[in-house]
Amino acid sequence: MKKTNKVVSLTLLSALFISALSGCGSANHAPEASNNTASPTAEVSDNPYKDHMDISIS
């Protein structure tokens, strides 16, 4: 019984650890522009917080 509890707890712990690593990992998934026709000085911003957003709770 104790060995079964150890195996189950280690399995759950390893699943938790793997999910934490995959969720907190940083990867740059920006597509490469092979046929870029835009000017090189134009910047593209992917910042979702650039516009002000009012949130109110009533």
Secondary structure, DSSP 4 states (H G I P E B T S, - for coil): -HHHHHHHHHHHHHHHHHHHHHHH-----PPP-SS--S-TT------TTSS-------
